[in-house]
Amino acid sequence: MSFGTFTTTSSLAKAGAVLLLIWALGALALPVTGADAAYQPKPGDWFEYDYNTYLENGYGWYYGYTETVRSHSRYEVVAQSGSTLTVHRTGWWNYQASDGSYDSASIDTYFHFDLRTRQYALGEVDVDFQTLDPRVWFWIPSWTVEGDWVQVLDDYYQSTDDGCTVWCGLVPYKGMKLETAGSFLRDDVYGFFYADYWDLYYFDKATGFIIAEDYNEDDYYYNDGFHWREVVRLTASSYAVPIDYGQLLGVYVGIPAVALGAVAVGWRLYFGPSRYRFKAEPGKPTSLPMEVRLKRLWSTKRLVGMEWAGSSNFAPLVPSFAARALSMRDPVVAAFSGGKVVGLAIKNRESAMGTVFAEDPRVAKALLKRLPVKHFFLDTREENWKVPGAVLVDTFDVLRLRGPRAQPFDAGRIRAMTESDLPTVTRIAEQVYKGRAKKWIKHSFRGGDVGFVAVDRGRVVGFAFATVAGRTARLHTLTVLPQNRSHGLGKDLMAARLNTLAALGVEEVLVEISRFNLASLSVARRAGFAKVGESAYLSRNPDLMLTEAHRRL
């Protein structure tokens, strides 16, 4: 349940210069402060609020599905008989879902509650879910202090901060924060799920009336689940709520100043060249004096015709890697020195994975400063794998096959990938690599990569790609579902790709394989591959790294 901004004309004098600033931004009128020390609702009190709910971030059965409910209501206390108050509720709501479902309705109802107990009259609860012994959600005793426990609907909340700030629209209000968390079993139209939730309420300390609520819930059951979110913001009221003028000034004065500074820094970072002057390092004959210029690339024009000196392993393929990243609108930074390209860094936004090509460790570190990433591949010799602040997670052998030849494979189990396979291939990649892959799979396929899928009993259970650049190709992302491994599908996917590359006239094929992946190394060596280099996977936060790392190029 969520609330926006509310207005009174009497605050204009109190807001002073701040009001002029906000009025220029949005012509908002701000409420004044002040209320009785032990306030209780009475006839004539009213408030309006927006209440929006969201079903999002689904996976499994709920993958790609979303729901949104938007509503606005007005509550007004219209009568009092003893300790019983009558509340008139009016408003509207509309519902829409990603499958095209839509519904809407208006609201016009009355309900009653007791001031002494905050209990609803029997059967008159104003929420659309089952409750047992609820207390009203929109008002708590104004004498509540920090540390007290208060029942809201069926749950108990602790007051944790009686001077907390919450933003309603463009204005920060000060109030009392109540919070709770817990778990339950969901069994309704959405299905059976385990649910963990955490909920924050904000109430006006003077009157006890509602200001805002932020509710979050994670629902999960085996491979299915989604996130549920509810947001309440006050939009108008008969009661005044204190404004946090410090945050108000900080946002409307401080943020623009910081933003201008950030724009200046960002312009330099993204558009202005960065220069490094490296000195010779004693005891390292290959560490020569060097002046390097880093430049953010927006196209591959800067790489055309330039000599590549940043990777002995993948030099012919690097321009293709850069072009693929740029087509996905991923950032690419190149290092230039003496008329040569001496390094390249790419960040795949979808997976938050980076790749750095640089034979010189000084260039690699400079690229990582310019394009910071938490998890990254470093394509260089093993002696250069030490990066300050990063942990070595996995090591890879770079293998090469010259003159690929056609090899036999089971054409009943392996076929060329088609456009209609992309959703299934994406699901396999996300299941195996524990990260988003839709954009990367689509651009690999539509970008011209050779792609094959492995089929078992009519169902796609694996896939593999190959990137071709002139007479050189790189095999990548051979992926088979765990339950379908050890049946020769990997070997057949390897053979199918080599057959196609041989037919295309490819003269050199490269592949990276983890040194721990003895089965894949064995398959590659039987196919004629031999080691020519090394690469490494490092992480600045290994606790958050992908379960099975793969490079997005």
ABEGO torsion letter per residue (X at the ends): XBBBBBBBAAAAAAAEAAAAAAAAAAGBBBBBBEBBABBBBBBGBBBBBBBBBBBBGBBEAABGBBBBBBBBBBBBBABBBEABBBBBBBEBBBBBBAAGBBBBBBBBBBBBBBAAAGBBBBGABABABBBABBBBAABBBAABBBGBBBBBEABBBBBABAABBBBBEABBBBBBBBBBBEBBBBBBAAEBBBBBBBBBBBBBAAAGBBABBBBBBBBBBEABEBBBBBBBBBABBABBBBBBAAAAAAAAAAAAAAAAAAAAAAAAAAABBBBBBBBBBBGBAABBBBBBBBBBBABAAAABGBBBAABAAAAAAAAAAAAAAAAAGBBBBBBBBGGBBABBBBBBAAAGBBBBBBABAAAAAAAAAABBBABBBBBBBAAAABBBGBBBABBBBBBBBBGBBBBBBBAAABBBBBAAAAAAAAAAAAAAAGBBAAAAAAAAAAAGBBBBBBBBGGBBABBBBBBBBEABBBBBGBBBBAAABGAGAAAAAAAAAAAAAAAAGBABBBBBBBAABAAAAAAAAAAGBBBABBBBBBBABAAABBABBBBBX
